[in-house]
Amino acid sequence: MTASAPLVAVCQFAPTDSRDANRERVIELVVEAASRGAGLVVLPEYSSFFVSPMDASLAANAETLEGEFVQTLHRLASEHGVTIVAGLVEQADAGRVRNTLVAVSDAGIQAVYRKQHLYDAFGQTESDWIEPGPLETATFDVLGIRFGMMTCYDLRFPEVARTLVDAGADALLVPAEWVRGPLKEHHWSTLLTARAIESTAYVIAADHPAPIGVGLSQIIDPQGVVLAGVSAGEGIATASLDSDLITRTRETNPVLRLRRYRVVPTA
């Protein structure tokens, strides 16, 4: 890996029901990550607004892709020369919202992903408030690498990662609000590592901290090795990505070439 290998950052923080406070915290985190040399900054799911349990305030605080939150990301990206990926509560119809990821650079929005698999599990019913996204992949290129986006519960469905790899992704971004519970830390870390190994791709995951989330934001290489991470509290972790390692891993372990099944949408 050369000295010019691109640096990425995961920012672990706890969004609240104050959109203003969330934007201010995002500004602080992006500025800090950029000062460490990060060219890509990844923030959690629901970075623009979050309330637990979910209620009608989600729709009341939803924004468009032209709203204050995305405008703030664009300004930060332009001022600090970074690309930012963050979760947004986006306006939708019929009283629900979209759980959306945006990738924003100095040139504006580079990709948009709306969560496909809603968290109707472990006693939660995200679909009461969230409209599921279309069966589409979302990728973008920066730092000489193609990144693909998924959100939180999508992690439990390996076909999401596989469709992103089929779309050319060499790194998978996983903004999340991985809710705490029995064995949830184990599930989170195991699934992140599995997605990296089976995809021979980097996995870059940003979660909410305790007490609601499990924390454990991390950057994992294509062989399943954790390069950097955050524990249970707020914080930033950075690591360099080595495109040569992706190539070498896929030569040694050519699972993508040798597989005999394709992913086909069911709906």
C-alpha positions in Angstrom: 0.0 0.0 0.0 1.4 3.4 -1.0 1.5 6.5 1.1 -1.2 8.0 -1.2 -3.7 5.3 -0.4 -7.1 6.9 0.2 -8.2 7.4 3.8 -11.8 6.9 4.9 -13.5 7.8 8.2 -16.5 6.4 10.1 -18.2 8.8 12.5 -20.2 7.3 15.3 -22.7 9.7 17.0 -26.2 9.8 18.4 -28.6 11.8 16.3 -31.5 13.4 18.3 -34.9 14.9 17.6 -33.2 18.3 17.0 -32.4 18.8 13.4 -30.3 21.9 14.2 -28.2 20.0 16.8 -27.7 17.1 14.4 -26.4 19.4 11.7 -24.0 21.0 14.1 -22.7 17.7 15.3 -22.3 16.5 11.7 -20.3 19.7 11.0 -18.0 19.0 13.9 -17.4 15.4 12.9 -16.7 16.1 9.3 -14.3 18.9 10.1 -12.4 16.6 12.5 -12.4 13.7 10.0 -11.2 16.0 7.2 -8.4 17.3 9.5 -7.2 13.7 9.8 -6.9 13.4 6.1 -10.1 11.5 5.3 -11.3 11.8 1.7 -14.6 10.0 2.4 -16.6 10.5 5.6 -19.4 8.0 6.5 -22.1 9.0 9.1 -24.9 6.8 10.5 -28.4 6.1 9.4 -30.9 8.7 10.5 -28.2 11.4 10.9 -30.6 14.2 10.0 -33.2 13.2 12.6 -33.9 10.4 15.0 -36.4 9.5 17.7 -36.9 6.3 19.6 -39.5 4.9 19.6 -40.5 6.1 16.1 -43.5 8.3 15.9 -45.2 10.9 13.7 -42.4 13.4 14.3 -40.4 11.6 11.6 -42.8 12.9 8.9 -42.9 16.3 10.5 -39.1 16.6 10.4 -38.5 14.9 7.0 -36.6 16.9 4.4 -36.2 16.8 0.6 -32.9 16.2 -1.1 -32.7 20.0 -1.6 -33.3 20.7 2.1 -31.0 22.1 4.9 -29.4 18.8 5.7 -28.1 18.0 2.2 -27.2 21.6 1.7 -25.0 21.4 4.8 -23.3 18.3 3.5 -22.7 20.0 0.2 -21.1 23.0 1.9 -18.9 20.8 4.0 -17.9 18.7 1.1 -16.9 21.8 -0.9 -15.1 23.5 2.0 -13.1 20.4 3.1 -12.6 18.5 -0.2 -14.4 15.4 1.0 -17.2 13.1 0.0 -19.8 12.6 2.7 -22.3 9.7 3.1 -25.1 10.1 5.7 -28.6 8.9 6.5 -31.5 11.3 5.9 -35.2 11.2 6.8 -36.6 12.1 3.4 -40.1 13.3 2.7 -42.6 10.7 1.2 -46.3 10.4 0.7 -49.2 9.1 2.9 -47.6 10.1 6.3 -44.6 7.9 5.9 -41.0 8.9 5.1 -38.0 7.4 3.3 -35.0 6.1 5.1 -32.4 7.5 2.6 -28.7 7.6 2.2 -27.0 10.4 0.2 -23.5 10.6 -1.0 -22.5 14.2 -1.5 -19.3 15.7 -2.9 -18.3 19.2 -3.9 -20.1 18.6 -7.2 -23.4 17.8 -5.4 -25.3 14.5 -4.8 -23.4 11.6 -6.3 -25.8 8.8 -5.3 -29.0 8.2 -3.4 -30.1 4.9 -1.8 -33.5 4.3 -0.1 -33.5 1.4 2.4 -35.0 -1.7 0.9 -35.3 -4.1 3.9 -37.3 -2.4 6.7 -36.6 -3.4 10.3 -39.8 -5.4 11.1 -38.0 -7.7 13.5 -36.9 -8.1 17.1 -40.1 -6.4 18.2 -39.7 -3.4 15.9 -42.0 -2.3 13.0 -40.1 0.3 11.0 -42.6 -0.2 8.1 -45.2 1.6 10.2 -43.3 4.8 9.5 -41.0 4.1 6.6 -41.7 3.5 2.9 -39.5 0.8 1.4 -37.1 1.8 -1.3 -37.1 0.5 -4.9 -35.0 -2.6 -5.8 -32.1 -0.6 -7.1 -28.4 -0.4 -6.4 -26.6 2.8 -5.6 -22.9 3.2 -6.3 -20.5 6.1 -6.8 -16.8 6.5 -7.6 -14.4 8.5 -5.5 -10.7 8.1 -4.4 -10.2 5.6 -7.3 -12.7 3.1 -5.8 -16.3 2.3 -6.4 -18.5 2.3 -3.3 -21.9 0.7 -2.9 -24.5 1.7 -0.3 -26.8 -0.3 2.0 -28.6 0.5 5.3 -28.6 -1.3 8.6 -31.1 -4.2 8.4 -30.1 -4.7 4.7 -26.9 -6.2 6.2 -28.8 -9.4 7.1 -29.6 -10.0 3.4 -26.4 -11.1 1.6 -27.9 -10.6 -1.8 -27.9 -6.8 -1.2 -24.1 -6.9 -1.0 -23.9 -9.2 -3.9 -25.9 -6.9 -6.2 -23.6 -4.1 -5.2 -20.5 -6.1 -6.1 -22.2 -7.1 -9.4 -22.6 -3.4 -10.0 -18.8 -3.0 -9.6 -18.5 -2.0 -6.0 -15.2 -2.7 -4.3 -16.3 -1.3 -0.9 -19.6 -1.5 0.9 -20.9 1.4 3.0 -23.3 0.5 5.8 -24.7 3.5 7.8 -26.8 2.0 10.5 -28.8 2.3 13.7 -28.2 -1.2 14.9 -30.5 -1.5 17.9 -29.0 -3.0 21.1 -30.4 -6.3 22.4 -29.3 -9.9 23.2 -26.5 -11.0 20.8 -26.9 -7.9 18.7 -23.3 -6.9 19.0 -22.3 -10.4 17.9 -24.7 -10.3 14.9 -23.4 -6.9 13.9 -19.7 -7.7 13.9 -20.3 -11.2 12.4 -22.4 -10.0 9.5 -20.1 -7.1 8.7 -17.2 -9.5 8.5 -19.1 -12.0 6.5 -20.1 -9.4 3.9 -16.5 -8.4 3.5 -15.2 -12.0 3.2 -17.9 -13.2 0.8 -17.7 -10.1 -1.3 -13.9 -9.7 -1.2 -14.6 -6.0 -0.6 -14.0 -3.4 2.1 -16.9 -2.9 4.5 -17.2 0.6 6.1 -19.9 0.8 8.7 -21.1 3.7 10.9 -23.5 3.0 13.8 -25.2 4.9 16.6 -23.5 4.6 20.0 -24.9 3.1 23.2 -27.4 3.1 24.8 -29.7 2.8 21.8 -27.2 1.5 19.2 -24.5 -1.1 19.7 -21.7 1.2 18.5 -18.8 -0.8 17.1 -18.5 1.3 13.9 -15.6 -0.3 11.9 -13.6 -0.5 8.7 -13.0 -4.1 7.5 -10.7 -5.2 4.7 -11.6 -7.7 1.9 -10.1 -10.5 4.0 -12.3 -9.8 7.0 -9.6 -8.0 9.0 -10.9 -5.1 11.2 -8.5 -2.2 10.4 -10.1 0.4 12.7 -13.1 0.9 14.8 -15.0 2.7 17.6 -16.2 1.1 20.8 -19.6 1.9 22.5 -19.4 5.7 22.7 -19.1 8.5 20.1 -16.0 8.7 18.1 -14.2 8.6 14.7 -12.1 5.8 13.2 -10.0 6.1 10.1 -8.2 3.6 7.8 -6.6 3.6 4.4 -8.0 1.6 1.6 -5.7 -0.4 -0.7 -7.0 -1.1 -4.1 -4.2 -3.5 -4.7 -5.3 -5.6 -1.8 -8.8 -5.9 -3.4 -7.1 -7.3 -6.5 -4.8 -9.7 -4.7 -7.7 -11.0 -2.5 -9.9 -11.6 -5.5 -7.0 -13.5 -7.3 -6.4 -15.7 -4.3 -10.0 -16.2 -3.4 -12.0 -15.9 -6.6 -15.4 -16.5 -5.1 -17.1 -13.9 -7.3 -15.8 -15.6 -10.5 -16.5 -19.1 -9.3 -20.1 -18.7 -8.0 -22.9 -20.5 -9.8 -25.9 -18.5 -8.7 -27.2 -15.0 -9.6 -29.3 -12.7 -7.5 -32.8 -12.2 -8.8 -35.3 -9.8 -7.1 -38.4 -11.5 -5.7 -40.7 -8.4 -6.0 
